[in-house]
Amino acid sequence: MGYMAMTTSAAQSTGPLNLPTGTCLADPAVQRSITVLLIEDNPDQADLVKLSLAAESDSEYRVEWASNLLDGLKILSKPGIDVILLDLGLPELDGYKSHTAISRSAPHILIVILTTDERPVSRELTLSAGAADYLVKGEVSDYELRRAIRVAFLRPRKSGVSSSAWYT
């Protein structure tokens, strides 16, 4: 039996993970291939993420890697990305500004932050700007990483302008 998203009231249509009521994370339909755009400037870190995602036996992850923000934006110009996994320590833009740039370019794709930045202010800024989750490298397990991506994949997509447009 898989984890079932539950509601706190009958009037709600989503559970505590902001997933549609009744969504089971172990459902085979939910576990289809998920295409992840990894924007990470460190090749060793990118390899670790790829290995972590390859260890999942129930789901298949396709990882497209961009070593910088500009390459990530080019990949986002084509359809097919389900979730973005974003490092905040990129050379072109640092911190939540990287999240803002990506979110403006692809407001319909949810972003999971994977960074070494442990500062609460960075976490608060990116989460309030619409990031689906904020994970700190070296503190997150393979399971937590895969779960964050799956949950972001299942959440309803944004439409129109991203909330990160408020942070300029």
C-alpha positions as CSV (number, residue, x, y, z in Angstrom):
1,M,0.0,0.0,0.0
2,G,1.5,3.4,-1.0
3,Y,1.3,6.8,0.6
4,M,-2.1,8.2,0.0
5,A,-2.6,12.0,0.0
6,M,-5.3,12.8,2.6
7,T,-7.6,15.8,2.9
8,T,-8.3,17.6,6.1
9,S,-11.9,18.6,5.1
10,A,-14.4,17.3,2.6
11,A,-14.5,20.7,0.9
12,Q,-10.8,20.5,-0.1
13,S,-9.8,19.0,-3.4
14,T,-6.2,18.6,-2.5
15,G,-4.3,16.9,0.4
16,P,-1.4,18.1,2.5
17,L,1.0,17.7,-0.3
18,N,-1.2,19.8,-2.5
19,L,-2.0,16.8,-4.7
20,P,-5.4,15.8,-5.9
21,T,-7.3,14.0,-3.3
22,G,-6.9,10.2,-3.6
23,T,-3.6,10.4,-5.4
24,C,-1.5,7.4,-4.5
25,L,2.3,7.8,-5.0
26,A,2.7,4.1,-5.6
27,D,0.1,4.0,-8.4
28,P,1.7,2.8,-11.6
29,A,0.0,5.6,-13.6
30,V,1.7,8.1,-11.2
31,Q,5.1,6.3,-11.7
32,R,5.5,6.8,-15.4
33,S,8.7,8.2,-16.7
34,I,9.4,11.7,-15.4
35,T,11.7,14.0,-17.4
36,V,13.8,16.1,-15.1
37,L,15.8,19.1,-16.2
38,L,18.9,19.3,-13.9
39,I,20.5,22.7,-13.9
40,E,23.8,22.2,-12.1
41,D,27.2,23.7,-12.9
42,N,29.2,21.0,-11.1
43,P,29.6,17.8,-13.2
44,D,30.3,15.6,-10.2
45,Q,27.1,16.8,-8.5
46,A,25.2,16.2,-11.7
47,D,26.5,12.7,-11.8
48,L,25.5,12.1,-8.2
49,V,21.9,13.2,-8.9
50,K,21.8,11.0,-12.0
51,L,22.9,8.0,-10.0
52,S,20.4,8.8,-7.2
53,L,17.6,8.9,-9.7
54,A,18.8,5.8,-11.5
55,A,18.6,3.9,-8.2
56,E,14.8,4.1,-8.2
57,S,13.3,0.7,-9.1
58,D,9.6,1.8,-9.4
59,S,9.9,4.8,-11.6
60,E,12.0,5.8,-14.5
61,Y,13.6,9.2,-14.5
62,R,15.0,10.8,-17.7
63,V,17.5,13.5,-16.8
64,E,18.5,16.3,-19.1
65,W,21.5,18.1,-17.7
66,A,22.4,21.8,-18.3
67,S,25.6,23.0,-16.8
68,N,24.5,26.6,-16.8
69,L,21.4,28.8,-16.7
70,L,21.5,29.7,-20.4
71,D,21.7,26.1,-21.5
72,G,18.8,25.3,-19.1
73,L,16.7,28.0,-20.7
74,K,17.5,26.6,-24.2
75,I,16.3,23.2,-23.1
76,L,13.1,24.7,-21.6
77,S,12.3,26.3,-25.0
78,K,11.3,22.8,-26.2
79,P,8.5,20.7,-24.7
80,G,8.9,17.6,-22.6
81,I,10.3,18.7,-19.3
82,D,8.2,17.6,-16.3
83,V,10.2,19.0,-13.3
84,I,13.2,21.3,-12.9
85,L,15.9,20.5,-10.4
86,L,17.8,23.7,-9.9
87,D,21.0,24.6,-8.1
88,L,21.0,28.1,-6.7
89,G,24.8,28.6,-7.0
90,L,25.1,29.1,-10.7
91,P,27.7,31.4,-12.2
92,E,25.3,33.6,-14.2
93,L,22.8,34.3,-11.4
94,D,23.1,33.4,-7.8
95,G,20.5,32.6,-5.2
96,Y,16.8,33.1,-5.7
97,K,17.4,35.1,-8.8
98,S,18.2,31.9,-10.7
99,H,14.8,30.5,-9.5
100,T,13.1,33.7,-10.7
101,A,14.7,33.5,-14.2
102,I,13.8,29.9,-14.7
103,S,10.3,30.3,-13.3
104,R,9.5,33.2,-15.6
105,S,10.7,31.2,-18.5
106,A,8.7,28.1,-17.7
107,P,5.9,29.1,-15.2
108,H,4.0,25.9,-15.9
109,I,6.9,23.6,-14.7
110,L,7.5,23.2,-11.0
111,I,11.0,23.7,-9.6
112,V,12.7,21.7,-6.9
113,I,15.7,23.5,-5.5
114,L,18.8,21.4,-4.7
115,T,21.6,23.6,-3.3
116,T,24.3,23.9,-0.8
117,D,22.8,27.1,0.5
118,E,21.5,26.3,4.0
119,R,20.4,29.8,4.9
120,P,16.8,30.1,6.0
121,V,16.4,33.4,4.0
122,S,17.2,31.6,0.8
123,R,14.8,28.8,1.6
124,E,12.0,31.3,2.4
125,L,12.6,33.5,-0.6
126,T,12.5,30.6,-3.1
127,L,9.6,28.8,-1.5
128,S,7.5,32.0,-1.3
129,A,8.4,32.6,-4.9
130,G,6.9,29.3,-5.9
131,A,9.5,26.6,-5.6
132,A,7.9,23.2,-5.0
133,D,10.6,22.2,-2.5
134,Y,14.0,23.2,-1.1
135,L,16.6,20.5,-0.6
136,V,20.1,21.0,0.8
137,K,22.9,18.9,-0.8
138,G,24.5,16.5,1.6
139,E,21.5,16.6,3.9
140,V,18.9,15.0,1.6
141,S,18.7,11.2,1.0
142,D,18.1,9.6,-2.4
143,Y,14.6,8.7,-1.3
144,E,13.8,12.3,-0.3
145,L,15.2,13.7,-3.6
146,R,13.1,11.2,-5.7
147,R,10.0,11.9,-3.5
148,A,10.3,15.7,-3.9
149,I,10.5,15.3,-7.7
150,R,7.5,12.9,-7.8
151,V,5.4,15.2,-5.6
152,A,6.3,18.2,-7.8
153,F,5.4,16.2,-10.9
154,L,2.0,15.4,-9.4
155,R,1.1,18.9,-8.2
156,P,-1.3,20.9,-10.3
157,R,0.6,23.2,-12.7
158,K,0.7,26.9,-12.6
159,S,-1.0,28.9,-15.3
160,G,-0.2,32.4,-16.4
161,V,2.5,34.4,-14.7
162,S,4.6,32.7,-12.0
163,S,4.4,34.0,-8.5
164,S,8.2,34.6,-8.7
165,A,7.4,37.6,-10.9
166,W,6.8,39.4,-7.6
167,Y,10.5,39.2,-6.8
168,T,12.5,41.3,-9.2
